[in-house]
Amino acid sequence: MHFPLKKFLSYYKPYLTLFLLILTCALFVSGITLLFPLLVRYITKDVLEDHLSIALDKVYWIGGLMLVLVIIQNIGNYFVDYKGHEVGARMESDLRRELFEHMQRLSFSFYDKEKTGHLMSRVTHDLLLLSELYHHGPEDYVKYVVRFVGAFIILFFINAPLTLAVFCFLPFLGVFTLYFNKRVNEALRRNKERIAQINSQVEDTLSGIRVVKSFANEQIESKKFNDANNRFLESRKKTYKSEAYFYNGVEAFLQLITITVIVFGSASIVNATLDLADLITFILYIGYMIEPIQKLTHMTTQFQEGITGFQRFMEIINIKPSIDNRDNARVLSEVNGEIEFRNVTFRYDNHLVNVLNDLSLRIHPGEYVALVGPSGVGKTTLCSLIPRFYDAISGEILLDNINVRHINLESLRNNIGMVQQDVYLFAGTVLENIQYGKPTASEEEIIEAAKQANAHEFIMNLPNGYYSEIGQRGVRLSGGQKQRLSIARVFLKNPPILILDEATSALDNESESIVKESLELLAKGRTTLVIAHRLSTIRNANRVIVLTENGIVEQGTHDALLEKDGAYAKLYSKQFEMQL
């Protein structure tokens, strides 16, 4: 995979001044580190040969200088560590914001294929590792490369042949590192995929924990989790095996370098081509050369984790929304609510069969239209095409004679209210969930919307009224209460077009009666499409449209269609018999 280096580096731009200051400080600190062996060499080679009193004075002065350098070094390291992590955290925040906002722009077709746990892993775990790379990568490479190069130059001037002997090991070490880098990278990518599978499994099980418990299927869920967990364990074992080969191989090379210095350095002393002070200095600087190699090799895992994290980040960022605003998309000012389908054909991604085929339909402003028919014939799909949750393969969908593809998405969806069977409420208070319909609404407007939705009374009976916490997905409320809150949201939004997708099918008779009353009030004066499961709830519809696999087969009022004794009458009779 081609690595987008320019894009990777672009995230430094907002913090470039501070980042360059951090690198300069890291460079300065590394330079100070290189001075200590030279001061030791000066003491052992020159100072100790002076008169005792002069030598002691020089030792004290050099000791004082070393103390000052240590203080400066620690201040510099503190700045690099603190501000470096801060820059990394800020960049991580920027990346996470960009990814989250991009994911919100992606179309329903993307979420039809992706698992929530996988996406959560990319938003959290991957970007945390990437933050560490952004911070530690350049800073540590600057520090350790400066130490390595500086130590090599100083050693070359102390004893060139011995330095070149040490250098001969480095090409072999480089080839070894490149080979195992590739293996570790592949292993880390596999780890990320496996931990994403675990996240997905946990999210799936905990979201459906009530279903799990109701069927007493904890063992089945444990087995699915254990399978995913064991796959991750096997992946981690392979990663650690590659890392063990890599780190121990590097360590062996470094030990060979140390042995070479000791053997050849001692031989040089015997041959009088190197004195003891220079050998001590050489050994100290070899430590300075070896430490960067050790650190850089141990950084390989961090580097590879960050790189694979960025690649997974870019995999999402590079996905273009299949539904987006066109240039100069129109913003709706006043909506009458006329909807027209002209020869619309649609099928879902990777499906071979069309859900809708050459369908044409006109809905007049303020008309109350019910869509009925067997499951799977495209009732919900037809309604999902109006707010452009999906786009038709061919044909046109018009709102007030404007193709919905030419309308600004936010403007289009702001003029459509939806109440669905599967109500989604957010963790938080009752007030916050109703306010979701109109974020700028006052508390008085929210209360009025709740009253219109027949929700005010039960809300006031909650422990803290409108400020009561309702739990994740509203688990502390009944089905009817949740549905009334969702209706209150739409009342607050006050859209000219309303879509009701089997909004009462999952409710008991008492709740259905209350919710039905709220929905009838909500639909008053709006263009309304109702997907009806219970046919008894749509008797007052201006028009009932019967959909089958062959498209629209009947249209008319409830009474007229019963008199016709066609497809609708059969559906109605069948449902009536089931109720008996």
C-alpha positions as CSV (number, residue, x, y, z in Angstrom):
1,M,0.0,0.0,0.0
2,H,1.3,3.4,-0.9
3,F,1.9,5.5,2.2
4,P,0.5,9.0,2.0
5,L,3.5,10.8,3.5
6,K,2.4,14.3,2.5
7,K,-1.0,13.8,4.3
8,F,0.8,12.2,7.3
9,L,3.0,15.3,7.7
10,S,0.2,17.8,7.1
11,Y,-1.1,17.2,10.7
12,Y,2.1,18.9,12.1
13,K,1.2,22.2,10.3
14,P,-1.0,23.8,13.0
15,Y,1.7,23.1,15.6
16,L,4.8,23.5,13.5
17,T,6.5,26.3,15.5
18,L,6.1,24.4,18.8
19,F,7.1,21.2,17.1
20,L,10.3,22.7,15.7
21,L,11.1,24.1,19.1
22,I,10.8,20.7,20.6
23,L,13.1,19.2,18.0
24,T,15.6,21.9,18.5
25,C,15.5,21.3,22.2
26,A,15.9,17.5,21.7
27,L,18.9,18.2,19.4
28,F,20.5,20.5,22.0
29,V,20.0,17.9,24.8
30,S,21.6,15.2,22.6
31,G,24.6,17.5,22.0
32,I,25.0,18.0,25.8
33,T,24.9,14.2,26.3
34,L,27.9,13.8,23.9
35,L,30.0,16.2,26.0
36,F,30.2,13.9,29.1
37,P,32.6,11.3,27.7
38,L,34.8,14.0,26.3
39,L,35.0,15.6,29.8
40,V,35.8,12.2,31.3
41,R,38.6,11.8,28.6
42,Y,40.0,15.2,29.5
43,I,40.1,14.3,33.2
44,T,41.7,10.9,32.7
45,K,44.1,11.9,29.9
46,D,45.1,15.5,30.7
47,V,44.0,16.7,34.1
48,L,45.4,13.8,36.2
49,E,48.9,14.4,34.7
50,D,49.0,17.9,36.2
51,H,50.2,18.8,39.7
52,L,47.9,17.4,42.4
53,S,46.5,20.7,43.6
54,I,45.9,22.0,40.0
55,A,44.4,18.7,39.0
56,L,41.9,18.8,42.0
57,D,40.9,22.3,41.1
58,K,40.2,21.3,37.5
59,V,38.3,18.2,38.6
60,Y,36.1,20.3,40.8
61,W,35.5,22.8,38.0
62,I,34.7,20.1,35.5
63,G,32.4,18.4,38.1
64,G,30.6,21.8,38.5
65,L,30.3,22.1,34.7
66,M,28.9,18.6,34.6
67,L,26.3,19.4,37.2
68,V,25.2,22.5,35.3
69,L,25.0,20.4,32.1
70,V,22.9,17.8,33.9
71,I,20.5,20.6,35.1
72,I,20.2,22.0,31.6
73,Q,19.7,18.6,30.2
74,N,16.9,17.7,32.6
75,I,15.1,21.0,32.0
76,G,15.4,20.3,28.2
77,N,14.2,16.7,28.6
78,Y,11.2,17.9,30.7
79,F,10.2,20.4,28.0
80,V,10.6,17.8,25.2
81,D,8.6,15.2,27.1
82,Y,5.8,17.4,28.3
83,K,5.3,19.6,25.2
84,G,6.0,16.7,22.9
85,H,3.2,14.6,24.4
86,E,0.9,17.7,24.4
87,V,1.5,18.1,20.6
88,G,0.9,14.4,20.1
89,A,-2.4,14.6,22.0
90,R,-3.5,17.7,20.1
91,M,-2.8,16.0,16.8
92,E,-4.7,12.9,18.0
93,S,-7.6,15.1,18.8
94,D,-7.5,16.6,15.4
95,L,-7.4,13.2,13.7
96,R,-10.2,11.9,15.8
97,R,-12.4,14.9,15.1
98,E,-11.7,14.6,11.3
99,L,-12.4,10.9,11.3
100,F,-15.7,11.3,13.3
101,E,-16.9,14.1,11.2
102,H,-16.1,12.2,8.0
103,M,-17.8,9.1,9.3
104,Q,-21.0,11.2,9.9
105,R,-20.9,12.2,6.3
106,L,-20.7,8.7,5.0
107,S,-23.9,7.2,3.6
108,F,-26.2,4.5,4.9
109,S,-24.7,2.1,2.4
110,F,-21.4,2.3,4.2
111,Y,-22.9,1.5,7.6
112,D,-24.9,-1.4,6.1
113,K,-21.6,-3.1,5.5
114,E,-19.4,-2.0,8.5
115,K,-19.5,-3.2,12.1
116,T,-19.7,-0.6,14.9
117,G,-17.0,-2.3,16.9
118,H,-14.5,-2.1,14.0
119,L,-15.2,1.6,13.6
120,M,-14.9,2.3,17.3
121,S,-11.4,0.6,17.2
122,R,-10.3,3.0,14.5
123,V,-11.6,6.1,16.4
124,T,-10.0,5.1,19.7
125,H,-7.2,2.5,19.8
126,D,-5.6,3.2,16.3
127,L,-5.4,7.0,16.9
128,L,-4.0,6.6,20.4
129,L,-1.1,4.6,18.9
130,L,-0.7,7.1,16.1
131,S,-0.4,9.9,18.6
132,E,2.6,8.2,20.1
133,L,4.2,7.9,16.7
134,Y,3.6,11.6,16.0
135,H,5.2,12.6,19.2
136,H,8.0,10.1,19.8
137,G,8.8,9.4,16.2
138,P,10.6,12.6,15.0
139,E,11.8,13.6,18.5
140,D,13.4,10.2,19.3
141,Y,14.9,9.8,15.9
142,V,16.5,13.3,16.1
143,K,17.9,12.5,19.6
144,Y,19.2,9.1,18.8
145,V,20.5,9.8,15.3
146,V,22.4,12.8,16.7
147,R,23.9,10.7,19.4
148,F,24.8,7.9,17.0
149,V,26.4,10.2,14.3
150,G,28.1,12.4,16.9
151,A,29.6,9.4,18.7
152,F,30.7,7.9,15.4
153,I,32.5,11.1,14.4
154,I,34.2,11.5,17.8
155,L,35.3,7.8,17.8
156,F,36.7,8.1,14.2
157,F,39.0,10.9,15.4
158,I,40.0,8.9,18.5
159,N,40.8,5.7,16.5
160,A,39.8,5.4,12.9
161,P,40.6,1.6,12.3
162,L,38.7,0.5,15.4
163,T,35.7,2.7,14.5
164,L,35.6,1.3,11.0
165,A,35.7,-2.3,12.4
166,V,32.6,-1.4,14.5
167,F,30.9,0.1,11.4
168,C,31.3,-3.1,9.4
169,F,28.5,-4.7,11.6
170,L,25.9,-2.0,10.7
171,P,25.0,-3.0,7.2
172,F,24.2,-6.5,8.4
173,L,22.2,-5.0,11.2
174,G,20.3,-2.8,8.7
175,V,19.3,-5.7,6.5
176,F,18.2,-7.8,9.5
177,T,16.1,-4.9,10.7
178,L,14.3,-4.3,7.4
179,Y,13.5,-8.0,7.1
180,F,11.9,-8.2,10.5
181,N,10.2,-4.8,10.2
182,K,8.0,-6.2,7.4
183,R,7.1,-9.3,9.5
184,V,6.3,-7.2,12.5
185,N,4.2,-4.8,10.4
186,E,2.1,-7.6,9.0
187,A,1.6,-9.1,12.5
188,L,0.5,-5.7,14.0
189,R,-2.0,-5.1,11.2
190,R,-3.5,-8.5,11.9
191,N,-3.6,-7.7,15.6
192,K,-5.6,-4.5,14.9
193,E,-8.1,-6.4,12.8
194,R,-8.5,-9.1,15.5
195,I,-9.0,-6.5,18.3
196,A,-11.6,-4.8,16.2
197,Q,-13.5,-8.1,15.9
198,I,-13.4,-8.4,19.7
199,N,-14.8,-4.8,20.0
200,S,-17.5,-5.6,17.5
201,Q,-18.4,-8.8,19.4
202,V,-18.6,-7.0,22.8
203,E,-20.6,-4.1,21.4
204,D,-23.0,-6.6,19.7
205,T,-23.5,-8.7,22.8
206,L,-23.9,-5.8,25.3
207,S,-26.3,-3.9,23.0
208,G,-28.5,-7.0,22.9
209,I,-27.9,-8.1,26.5
210,R,-31.7,-8.3,27.2
211,V,-32.2,-10.6,24.2
212,V,-29.2,-12.7,25.4
213,K,-30.6,-13.1,28.9
214,S,-34.2,-13.7,27.7
215,F,-33.0,-16.7,25.7
216,A,-30.5,-17.7,28.4
217,N,-27.8,-17.8,25.7
218,E,-24.9,-16.4,27.7
219,Q,-22.9,-19.6,26.8
220,I,-23.4,-19.0,23.1
221,E,-22.2,-15.4,23.4
222,S,-19.3,-16.5,25.6
223,K,-18.3,-19.0,22.9
224,K,-18.4,-16.3,20.2
225,F,-16.3,-14.0,22.4
226,N,-13.8,-16.7,23.2
227,D,-13.4,-17.6,19.5
228,A,-12.6,-13.9,18.7
229,N,-10.4,-13.6,21.8
230,N,-8.5,-16.8,21.0
231,R,-7.9,-15.6,17.4
232,F,-6.5,-12.4,18.8
233,L,-4.3,-14.4,21.3
234,E,-2.9,-16.5,18.4
235,S,-2.2,-13.3,16.5
236,R,-0.4,-11.7,19.5
237,K,1.7,-14.9,19.9
238,K,2.9,-14.7,16.3
239,T,3.7,-11.0,16.9
240,Y,5.7,-11.7,20.0
241,K,7.6,-14.5,18.2
242,S,8.6,-12.1,15.4
243,E,9.5,-9.4,18.0
244,A,11.6,-11.9,20.0
245,Y,13.6,-12.9,16.9
246,F,14.0,-9.3,16.0
247,Y,15.1,-7.8,19.4
248,N,17.3,-10.7,20.4
249,G,19.0,-10.6,16.9
250,V,19.7,-6.9,17.3
251,E,21.0,-7.6,20.9
252,A,23.4,-10.2,19.5
253,F,24.8,-7.8,17.0
254,L,25.3,-5.1,19.7
255,Q,27.1,-7.6,21.9
256,L,29.4,-8.5,19.0
257,I,30.2,-4.8,18.6
258,T,31.1,-4.5,22.3
259,I,33.3,-7.6,22.2
260,T,35.1,-6.3,19.0
261,V,35.8,-3.0,20.8
262,I,37.2,-4.7,24.0
263,V,39.4,-7.2,22.0
264,F,40.8,-4.9,19.4
265,G,41.0,-2.0,21.8
266,S,43.0,-4.0,24.3
267,A,45.3,-5.2,21.4
268,S,45.8,-1.6,20.4
269,I,46.9,-0.7,24.0
270,V,49.4,-3.6,23.9
271,N,50.7,-2.3,20.5
272,A,50.9,1.2,21.9
273,T,48.5,2.6,19.3
274,L,45.8,3.4,21.9
275,D,46.1,4.5,25.5
276,L,43.9,3.5,28.4
277,A,42.1,6.9,28.5
278,D,41.1,6.6,24.9
279,L,39.9,3.1,25.4
280,I,37.7,4.2,28.3
281,T,36.3,7.0,26.2
282,F,35.8,4.6,23.3
283,I,33.8,2.2,25.4
284,L,31.7,5.1,26.8
285,Y,30.9,6.3,23.2
286,I,30.2,2.8,22.0
287,G,27.5,2.8,24.7
288,Y,26.2,6.0,23.2
289,M,26.2,4.3,19.8
290,I,24.6,1.1,21.0
291,E,21.9,2.9,23.1
292,P,20.4,4.6,20.0
293,I,20.4,1.4,18.0
294,Q,18.6,-0.4,20.9
295,K,16.1,2.4,21.3
296,L,15.4,2.7,17.6
297,T,14.9,-1.1,17.2
298,H,12.5,-1.1,20.2
299,M,10.7,1.9,18.6
300,T,10.1,-0.3,15.6
301,T,6.9,-1.7,17.2
302,Q,5.7,1.8,18.0
303,F,6.6,3.0,14.5
304,Q,4.8,0.1,12.8
305,E,1.7,0.4,15.1
306,G,1.5,4.1,14.3
307,I,1.9,3.6,10.6
308,T,-0.7,0.8,10.4
309,G,-3.0,3.0,12.5
310,F,-2.6,5.8,10.0
311,Q,-3.2,3.5,7.1
312,R,-6.4,2.3,8.7
313,F,-7.3,5.9,9.4
314,M,-6.8,6.8,5.7
315,E,-8.8,3.7,4.6
316,I,-11.9,5.5,6.1
317,I,-10.9,9.0,5.2
318,N,-10.5,7.9,1.5
319,I,-14.0,6.6,1.3
320,K,-16.1,9.2,-0.5
321,P,-19.8,9.6,0.6
322,S,-22.0,7.9,-2.0
323,I,-24.5,10.7,-1.3
324,D,-23.3,14.2,-1.0
325,N,-24.3,17.8,-1.9
326,R,-23.8,18.8,-5.5
327,D,-22.2,22.1,-6.3
328,N,-24.7,25.0,-5.9
329,A,-27.2,22.7,-4.2
330,R,-30.5,24.5,-3.4
331,V,-31.5,25.5,0.1
332,L,-35.2,25.2,0.6
333,S,-37.0,28.3,1.9
334,E,-40.6,27.2,1.9
335,V,-41.8,23.7,1.4
336,N,-45.4,22.8,0.2
337,G,-44.8,19.1,0.5
338,E,-45.6,17.7,-3.0
339,I,-43.6,14.5,-3.6
340,E,-43.3,12.7,-6.9
341,F,-41.5,9.5,-7.9
342,R,-40.8,9.3,-11.7
343,N,-39.9,5.9,-13.0
344,V,-37.7,5.1,-9.9
345,T,-35.7,2.0,-9.9
346,F,-33.6,1.0,-6.8
347,R,-31.6,-1.9,-5.5
348,Y,-29.2,-2.2,-2.6
349,D,-25.4,-2.6,-3.0
350,N,-24.4,-6.1,-4.1
351,H,-28.0,-7.1,-4.5
352,L,-29.0,-8.6,-7.9
353,V,-32.7,-7.9,-7.6
354,N,-34.4,-4.5,-7.7
355,V,-36.4,-3.5,-4.7
356,L,-38.3,-0.9,-6.7
357,N,-38.7,-1.2,-10.4
358,D,-39.8,1.8,-12.6
359,L,-42.1,3.1,-9.9
360,S,-44.1,6.3,-10.4
361,L,-46.2,8.0,-7.7
362,R,-47.3,11.5,-6.9
363,I,-48.3,12.7,-3.3
364,H,-50.0,16.0,-3.0
365,P,-49.2,18.7,-0.4
366,G,-50.8,17.9,2.9
367,E,-52.0,14.4,1.7
368,Y,-52.1,11.6,4.2
369,V,-50.9,8.5,2.3
370,A,-50.5,5.0,3.7
371,L,-48.2,2.4,2.2
372,V,-49.2,-1.3,2.8
373,G,-48.1,-4.6,1.5
374,P,-46.1,-7.7,2.4
375,S,-42.6,-7.4,4.0
376,G,-39.7,-6.8,1.7
377,V,-41.6,-5.1,-1.2
378,G,-39.9,-1.7,-0.7
379,K,-42.2,0.3,1.6
380,T,-39.4,1.5,3.9
381,T,-37.0,1.8,0.9
382,L,-39.4,4.1,-0.9
383,C,-39.6,6.4,2.1
384,S,-35.8,6.3,2.6
385,L,-35.2,7.7,-0.9
386,I,-37.1,10.9,-0.1
387,P,-34.5,12.3,2.4
388,R,-31.7,10.7,0.3
389,F,-30.6,8.1,2.7
390,Y,-30.1,6.2,-0.5
391,D,-30.1,7.3,-4.1
392,A,-32.2,5.7,-6.9
393,I,-30.4,3.9,-9.6
394,S,-32.6,5.5,-12.2
395,G,-35.5,7.9,-12.3
396,E,-36.2,11.0,-10.3
397,I,-37.6,11.9,-6.9
398,L,-39.0,15.4,-6.8
399,L,-39.9,17.6,-3.9
400,D,-42.0,20.6,-5.0
401,N,-40.9,19.9,-8.6
402,I,-37.2,20.0,-7.5
403,N,-35.0,16.9,-7.9
404,V,-33.9,15.9,-4.4
405,R,-30.4,15.4,-5.8
406,H,-30.3,19.2,-6.4
407,I,-31.3,20.1,-2.9
408,N,-28.9,20.7,0.0
409,L,-28.9,17.6,2.1
410,E,-29.2,19.5,5.5
411,S,-32.0,21.6,4.0
412,L,-33.8,18.6,2.6
413,R,-33.7,16.6,5.8
414,N,-34.6,19.5,8.0
415,N,-37.9,19.6,6.2
416,I,-38.6,15.9,6.8
417,G,-39.6,14.3,10.2
418,M,-39.4,10.6,10.8
419,V,-41.0,8.4,13.5
420,Q,-39.8,4.8,13.3
421,Q,-40.7,1.5,14.9
422,D,-37.2,1.1,16.3
423,V,-36.9,4.3,18.4
424,Y,-33.4,5.4,19.2
425,L,-32.9,7.6,22.2
426,F,-29.6,8.9,23.4
427,A,-28.1,8.5,26.9
428,G,-29.0,11.6,28.8
429,T,-32.1,13.4,30.0
430,V,-35.6,13.5,28.7
431,L,-35.2,17.2,27.9
432,E,-32.0,16.6,25.9
433,N,-33.6,13.9,23.8
434,I,-36.6,16.0,22.9
435,Q,-34.4,19.0,22.2
436,Y,-32.6,16.9,19.6
437,G,-35.4,17.8,17.3
438,K,-34.5,21.5,17.5
439,P,-31.2,22.2,19.4
440,T,-32.0,25.9,19.8
441,A,-35.4,25.3,21.4
442,S,-36.3,26.8,24.8
443,E,-37.6,24.7,27.7
444,E,-41.1,26.1,27.1
445,E,-41.0,24.9,23.5
446,I,-39.8,21.5,24.6
447,I,-42.6,21.2,27.2
448,E,-45.2,22.2,24.6
449,A,-43.9,19.6,22.2
450,A,-44.1,16.9,24.9
451,K,-47.7,17.9,25.6
452,Q,-48.7,17.6,22.0
453,A,-47.1,14.1,22.0
454,N,-49.1,13.1,25.1
455,A,-45.7,12.7,26.9
456,H,-45.9,15.5,29.5
457,E,-47.9,13.6,32.1
458,F,-45.6,10.6,32.3
459,I,-42.5,12.8,32.1
460,M,-43.7,14.8,35.2
461,N,-44.1,11.5,37.0
462,L,-40.4,10.6,36.5
463,P,-38.1,11.2,39.5
464,N,-36.6,14.5,38.1
465,G,-39.2,15.3,35.4
466,Y,-37.6,16.6,32.2
467,Y,-34.2,16.2,33.8
468,S,-34.5,12.5,34.5
469,E,-31.8,10.3,33.0
470,I,-33.3,7.7,30.7
471,G,-30.3,5.4,30.3
472,Q,-28.6,4.0,27.2
473,R,-31.2,3.9,24.4
474,G,-33.9,4.8,26.9
475,V,-33.8,1.5,28.7
476,R,-35.6,3.1,31.8
477,L,-38.7,3.9,29.7
478,S,-41.4,1.7,28.3
479,G,-41.9,1.2,24.6
480,G,-44.9,3.6,24.5
481,Q,-43.0,6.2,26.5
482,K,-40.0,6.0,24.2
483,Q,-42.2,6.4,21.1
484,R,-43.9,9.4,22.6
485,L,-40.5,11.1,23.2
486,S,-39.6,10.4,19.6
487,I,-42.9,12.0,18.5
488,A,-42.2,15.0,20.7
489,R,-38.9,15.4,18.9
490,V,-40.7,15.7,15.6
491,F,-43.3,18.0,17.0
492,L,-40.4,20.3,18.1
493,K,-38.8,20.0,14.7
494,N,-42.1,20.9,13.0
495,P,-41.3,19.7,9.5
496,P,-43.8,20.0,6.6
497,I,-43.2,16.4,5.6
498,L,-43.7,13.4,7.9
499,I,-42.7,9.8,7.5
500,L,-44.2,7.2,10.0
501,D,-42.5,3.8,9.6
502,E,-44.7,1.3,11.4
503,A,-44.5,3.6,14.4
504,T,-47.1,1.7,16.5
505,S,-46.6,-1.9,15.4
506,A,-44.5,-2.9,18.4
507,L,-46.8,-1.3,21.0
508,D,-49.6,-2.8,23.2
509,N,-53.2,-1.7,22.6
510,E,-53.2,0.9,25.3
511,S,-49.9,2.5,24.2
512,E,-51.0,2.3,20.6
513,S,-54.1,4.2,21.3
514,I,-52.2,7.0,23.0
515,V,-49.4,7.1,20.4
516,K,-52.0,7.0,17.5
517,E,-53.7,10.1,18.9
518,S,-50.4,11.9,19.0
519,L,-49.5,10.8,15.5
520,E,-52.8,12.0,14.1
521,L,-52.2,15.4,15.7
522,L,-48.7,15.5,14.4
523,A,-49.8,14.6,10.8
524,K,-52.4,17.4,10.7
525,G,-51.5,19.9,8.0
526,R,-48.4,17.9,6.8
527,T,-47.7,15.7,3.9
528,T,-47.6,12.3,5.6
529,L,-46.5,8.9,4.5
530,V,-47.4,6.1,6.8
531,I,-45.9,2.6,6.5
532,A,-48.7,0.6,8.2
533,H,-48.4,-2.9,9.8
534,R,-51.8,-2.7,11.4
535,L,-54.3,-1.8,8.7
536,S,-56.9,-0.7,11.2
537,T,-54.7,2.3,12.0
538,I,-55.0,3.8,8.5
539,R,-58.7,4.0,7.9
540,N,-58.6,7.8,7.9
541,A,-55.8,8.0,5.2
542,N,-56.6,10.1,2.2
543,R,-55.1,7.3,0.1
544,V,-53.9,3.8,0.6
545,I,-51.2,2.5,-1.7
546,V,-50.7,-1.3,-2.0
547,L,-47.2,-2.3,-2.9
548,T,-46.2,-5.8,-4.0
549,E,-43.2,-7.3,-5.8
550,N,-44.8,-6.0,-9.0
551,G,-44.9,-2.4,-7.7
552,I,-48.1,-0.4,-7.0
553,V,-51.1,-2.7,-7.6
554,E,-53.8,-0.7,-6.0
555,Q,-54.6,2.8,-4.8
556,G,-57.6,4.4,-3.1
557,T,-59.3,5.0,0.2
558,H,-59.7,2.3,2.8
559,D,-63.4,1.8,2.1
560,A,-63.0,2.0,-1.7
561,L,-60.3,-0.7,-1.7
562,L,-62.3,-3.0,0.6
563,E,-65.3,-2.7,-1.9
564,K,-62.9,-3.5,-4.8
565,D,-62.2,-6.8,-3.0
566,G,-58.6,-6.9,-4.4
567,A,-55.1,-7.2,-2.9
568,Y,-55.9,-4.7,-0.1
569,A,-59.1,-6.5,0.9
570,K,-57.2,-9.8,1.1
571,L,-54.5,-8.3,3.3
572,Y,-57.2,-6.8,5.6
573,S,-59.2,-10.0,5.8
574,K,-56.1,-12.0,6.6
575,Q,-55.1,-9.6,9.4
576,F,-58.6,-9.5,10.8
577,E,-58.7,-13.4,10.9
578,M,-55.3,-13.4,12.7
579,Q,-56.6,-11.1,15.4
580,L,-59.5,-13.4,16.0
